[in-house]
Amino acid sequence: MTSFDLVEPRSLEEAFRYLDPSDPAIRPFGGGTALMLMIKAQMYKPQRLVSLGRLGGRFSGISFDANACRIGAMTRFATLEHSPEIAARLPVITEAMKTLANVRVRNVATVGGNLGHADPHLDLPPIWLVLDAKVTVVNRGGERVLPVADIFSGYYETTLGNDELIAEVEVPVRQGWRSKYVKVTTRATHDWPALGLAISVQIDGHLIKDLRIVLSAAVDFPRRLLGAEAVLRGAAIDEPLLQRAGEAAAEEADMESDSRGTGDYKRHLLRAHLRRAVLALAAE
Ligand SMILES: Cc1cc2nc3c(=O)[nH]c(=O)nc-3n(C[C@H](O)[C@H](O)[C@H](O)COP(=O)(O)OP(=O)(O)OC[C@H]3O[C@@H](n4cnc5c(N)ncnc54)[C@H](O)[C@@H]3O)c2cc1C
């Protein structure tokens, strides 16, 4: 491993002095779980890493008000996992933690680093999308707030500038919605998924009033399945409807073949797990 500087600014002004929009060898450092693997594998050779651990303020902590939950970018997964408020109000996140990596990773990996890494197999990004979350990005000129979906631009690629920092994620409080994330692994449960499927529904009896469906892992970045959503929106749940929704999902999802299965196999998984997830949410 080649040597590099690790700096720990105590303010945003100081952080921006260390970051450089034109130098990819300088990067922000959250928990370092993804960065260190890339450095050890010599896929990335940093000159300077800018740790965000001492910034505090909006970068840290979890808070709720009547309209939203705000989660600072430096919030560690273990904090999400053990938060009673998250468990009560956003249980889909607590549930996802049960099969996310291992305790050593969850103790250090951060919400911001997870988004910045933009690996399509990650478990949290499809959940943020399905919850309709927004992200605040800060830069020298101020800040911009964008839907989490707009962070991703390709396989391991984001729309973030080299000197932009994810500061916090904001999840709206939506009354009457239920959400589920299915990590479809073909080997061990905590393995990388062949596909990830997140669904959020507003159901009245068996009538789906509104919903969001997000596919991840089998595609280059998480994306909504708008065709399947359109089939299900406003409809009463029965077997023919679920079949039509499964076909719409399989048709619109352009899924890659890889070591976890062929595109056809993943389309089969998608049809089956979409049906099961909708039925499970209706039964809750
Ligand atoms: C053994 C192992 C098992 C794993 N298993 C799973 C799993 O089952 N499910 C899963 O979802 N994930 C899994 N992961 C991946 C893990 O979730 C990510 O490595 C982690 O989320 C990255 O967060 P971090 O804070 O460590 O990021 P870092 O390594 O610090 O950074 C990652 C990237 O984000 C950038 N970055 C960091 N913070 C910010 C910020 N605030 N603003 C802008 N850019 C930023 C960095 O510059 C870098 O490009 C696993 C990882 C390991 C090592």
The ligand as an ORCA input file, in Angstrom:
! r2SCAN-3c Opt
* xyz 0 1
  C     -16.947     -7.483      4.583
  C     -17.981     -6.539      4.004
  C     -19.282     -6.978      3.843
  C     -20.255     -6.101      3.329
  N     -21.549     -6.551      3.202
  C     -22.508     -5.686      2.813
  C     -23.883     -6.079      2.738
  O     -24.269     -7.210      3.039
  N     -24.796     -5.143      2.339
  C     -24.435     -3.862      2.023
  O     -25.295     -3.056      1.697
  N     -23.146     -3.470      2.077
  C     -22.189     -4.347      2.453
  N     -20.889     -3.934      2.502
  C     -20.526     -2.629      1.967
  C     -20.658     -1.535      2.984
  O     -22.028     -1.254      3.177
  C     -19.938     -0.302      2.448
  O     -18.565     -0.610      2.392
  C     -20.166      0.900      3.328
  O     -21.521      1.247      3.354
  C     -19.387      2.106      2.866
  O     -19.522      3.105      3.862
  P     -18.236      3.802      4.491
  O     -18.703      4.846      5.420
  O     -17.304      2.792      5.055
  O     -17.648      4.442      3.160
  P     -16.163      4.888      2.798
  O     -15.336      3.678      2.494
  O     -15.635      5.847      3.789
  O     -16.443      5.686      1.435
  C     -17.047      5.076      0.309
  C     -17.118      6.114     -0.817
  O     -17.989      7.179     -0.451
  C     -17.286      8.434     -0.426
  N     -17.821      9.161      0.729
  C     -17.753      8.817      2.039
  N     -18.485      9.659      2.793
  C     -18.995     10.594      1.946
  C     -19.821     11.750      2.120
  N     -20.347     12.103      3.304
  N     -20.110     12.495      1.024
  C     -19.646     12.139     -0.206
  N     -18.890     11.040     -0.436
  C     -18.573     10.274      0.632
  C     -15.810      8.067     -0.314
  O     -14.972      9.060     -0.844
  C     -15.779      6.771     -1.122
  O     -15.756      7.059     -2.500
  C     -19.899     -4.780      2.991
  C     -18.584     -4.332      3.174
  C     -17.627     -5.189      3.673
  C     -16.224     -4.682      3.861
*
